[in-house]
Structures are given as C-alpha cells and as structure tokens.
Amino acid sequence: MDPFWNGRWNEAPPAYGDQPNVFLAAHVAAVPVAGEVVCLADGDGRNGGWLAGRGFSVTGVDSSEVAVARANARGRNGYHAICADLRDWPFPPCDAIVSIYAHFPPSVRAAVHARAWASLRPGGVFLLEGFSPAQVLLERTSGGPKDVAMLFTAAMLRGDLPGAVFEVIDETTTSLSEGPYHVGPAEVFRVLAQKPH
Ligand SMILES: C[S@@+](CC[C@H](N)C(=O)[O-])C[C@H]1O[C@@H](n2cnc3c(N)ncnc32)[C@H](O)[C@@H]1O
C-alpha cells in the first residue's frame, strides 16, 4: 500500500527495535487487567506483541502489509495484526488504545482519535507517545515527521479526548534508543488518559 513504510519495514533490523516503548512499559499497570487493547499503527508489533505477553488481548492495526506480516510472524498468543488504513477502520469496543509514534495529518488524526476515543469502554485508557513540535523546531535528528502539523501538543489532545481524566499530559526531552530510526535526544509528547466511568 505505502512504498515508504513497506520499504522501511523490509529492512532487516527492526526499524524501531524489538523492545516495547519505554513510556508504555512504565505505565502498563494502568491498562485494565486482561483487557482488550487496540494498538494504532503498530508496525511490526514490538508494542502489541509485548502487551500480549502480559495477558492482554491485542489487535495491532497498520497499513503496511510488510509490517503486518512481520508482526504476525511473531506468533504471540493473544496478538493479532490487521492490515488496514486507520482512516476507515471500524474500531471495536476496547479497554485501551495505545498510540506509539502514530503521526497523521491533522484532519486524519482528529478523526482517528475521535473514533478511537468513542470505542473505549468507560474506565478504559488512552496511552500515547509521539514527537512534539519542539522536535522540528530544535532540529532534532532522532526521527519523526518534519511537518509540525503532524506533531502532538497538549491543547490538541485535550480537544481530541473530550472528558478525559489526564494522569500524564507532558512535553519533555528524552533520549531515544529504539532501533536505527529513533536514536538520540528527542522532544516527545506523552499522554495517559482515562475515560470516566
Ligand atoms: C513510526 S511507525 C510506528 C510503528 C510502531 N507504532 C512503533 O512504534 O514501533 C508509523 C507506522 O504508522 C503506519 N501508518 C501510517 N499511516 C497509517 C494509516 N493511515 N493507517 C494505519 N497505519 C498507518 C505506518 O505503516 C508505520 O508502520
């Protein structure tokens, strides 16, 4: 479907490493026990597969068929990757949405987040890490889109997740070590939000 992403996922070393994202791993206790999790733009399943290993029932969605083939080749019980475009994928009811470096143009992001948020059951959580605009403004070389409109801000996520209770909503500097494409100082945005009961 997408030559850019298929090309990246055809490279031998996993583009973003084979370990879960650090923010996700640090906050996994917030995900409802044994819950159903949807991982947006899950790539080769480093995050979704890791969650399945912790007892969650995980669906990873990504539009790259190469990534999805790699994800399903992991053969993790409780993990299933689907090749679909999130712009028109029908979200099932779920207990958590995990969005790790899932950057989209503004109109796509707003619509995807709206449908993801609507699909969450009460008490469910929305966990996101991506780059903030400072990544471009400071000319960081640790990855991400160069179009600032595709990067995340607190005002944006407060608008995308109406009624959310935010446990984390931060822009911060970190040091990434996630495969060959996320390496070095980085300006990231993180959210952990709960949908009220
Ligand atoms: C930076 S990678 C992140 C992969 C994974 N979340 C991770 O952190 O390892 C972004 C992913 O978004 C996927 N993607 C881009 N646009 C998409 C869309 N409209 N629907 C589904 N996946 C999409 C790409 O195929 C790619 O795998």
The ligand as an SDF file (V2000), in Angstrom:
LIG
                    3D

 27 29  0  0  0  0  0  0  0  0999 V2000
    6.7970    5.4570   13.0770 C   0  0  0  0  0  0  0  0  0  0  0  0
    5.9720    3.9490   12.6600 S   0  0  0  0  0  0  0  0  0  0  0  0
    5.4960    3.4210   14.2930 C   0  0  0  0  0  0  0  0  0  0  0  0
    5.3030    1.9340   14.4160 C   0  0  0  0  0  0  0  0  0  0  0  0
    5.0440    1.4280   15.8260 C   0  0  0  0  0  0  0  0  0  0  0  0
    3.9460    2.1170   16.4630 N   0  0  0  0  0  0  0  0  0  0  0  0
    6.2810    1.5260   16.6830 C   0  0  0  0  0  0  0  0  0  0  0  0
    6.3940    2.4450   17.4850 O   0  0  0  0  0  0  0  0  0  0  0  0
    7.1400    0.6450   16.5420 O   0  0  0  0  0  0  0  0  0  0  0  0
    4.4320    4.5540   11.9920 C   0  0  0  0  0  0  0  0  0  0  0  0
    3.5180    3.4920   11.4200 C   0  0  0  0  0  0  0  0  0  0  0  0
    2.2940    4.1020   11.0310 O   0  0  0  0  0  0  0  0  0  0  0  0
    1.7540    3.3520    9.9760 C   0  0  0  0  0  0  0  0  0  0  0  0
    0.6910    4.1560    9.3470 N   0  0  0  0  0  0  0  0  0  0  0  0
    0.8460    5.3630    8.7240 C   0  0  0  0  0  0  0  0  0  0  0  0
   -0.3480    5.8070    8.2850 N   0  0  0  0  0  0  0  0  0  0  0  0
   -1.2790    4.8640    8.6320 C   0  0  0  0  0  0  0  0  0  0  0  0
   -2.6850    4.7540    8.4490 C   0  0  0  0  0  0  0  0  0  0  0  0
   -3.3950    5.7210    7.8240 N   0  0  0  0  0  0  0  0  0  0  0  0
   -3.3240    3.6570    8.9330 N   0  0  0  0  0  0  0  0  0  0  0  0
   -2.6160    2.6810    9.5630 C   0  0  0  0  0  0  0  0  0  0  0  0
   -1.2800    2.7290    9.7660 N   0  0  0  0  0  0  0  0  0  0  0  0
   -0.6070    3.8130    9.3030 C   0  0  0  0  0  0  0  0  0  0  0  0
    2.9470    3.0300    9.1070 C   0  0  0  0  0  0  0  0  0  0  0  0
    2.7300    1.9410    8.2480 O   0  0  0  0  0  0  0  0  0  0  0  0
    4.0160    2.7570   10.1910 C   0  0  0  0  0  0  0  0  0  0  0  0
    4.1400    1.3810   10.4430 O   0  0  0  0  0  0  0  0  0  0  0  0
  1  2  1  0
  2  3  1  0
  2 10  1  0
  3  4  1  0
  4  5  1  0
  5  6  1  0
  5  7  1  0
  7  8  2  0
  7  9  1  0
 10 11  1  0
 11 12  1  0
 11 26  1  0
 12 13  1  0
 13 14  1  0
 13 24  1  0
 14 15  1  0
 14 23  1  0
 15 16  2  0
 16 17  1  0
 17 18  1  0
 17 23  2  0
 18 19  1  0
 18 20  2  0
 20 21  1  0
 21 22  2  0
 22 23  1  0
 24 25  1  0
 24 26  1  0
 26 27  1  0
M  CHG  2   2   1   9  -1
M  END
$$$$
